[in-house]
Every structure is written in C-alpha cells, then in structure tokens.
C-alpha cells in the first residue's frame, strides 16, 4: 500500500507486465493492515517507512496483533524510532536484531536508519 495513487498505478502496471500476482492498494498502512488482518492475512515480514512523526498508534497495534516474524523499520528520526521500537519490544515481544545507519543525504546531518526486529 502507498498513499500515492500514481505509485500504486505504476506498481500494478509493472506487476502485470512481469506476470506478478500481487495486490496493491491506495491508502495508509493504518487503514489496510487491520482490514487484511480481519480477512485472515498474516504477514511473515512487515516493512515500514513512516514519516518523521513515527508510526501511527493504530499501525503499531496492528503490527503487534499480526505478530510477523520480522519487522523492518526504516527511520529518518531517531527519537520516534526509539519510541516505536520500545513499544514493539515491551508490548509486542520483539527484540532488535540490527540497526544500520544509511547516509542517504551526504553533506547534511540527516541519516536514515534501517532497524530489523525479530519476534522472541
């Protein structure tokens, strides 16, 4: 899912062109993950790349409910990453396996990080 309609349209075209069977939806993860969970979908991995404000509380709760084996959290804000990871550890039973900083914007103070969490 993605909030950008054009990105979903492009993903659908690419999937069709390459014979990939996939479902793409326009909207937020906060909207779609709870719907998919109610339909019985249980992901093995969830990858999130939230805005600077971090993950929405509804999304965090849905991720904890889904109990994927791994969560990959891409972050541009260390303080919201720490807040969200703390909740995933304390409430969800996850542990941090690795954190990798990535300098996507040379000559700036901005650093992305990719955190892998695994279910205990």
Order of alpha helices (4+ residues) and beta strands (2+ residues): alpha-alpha-beta-alpha-beta-alpha-beta-beta
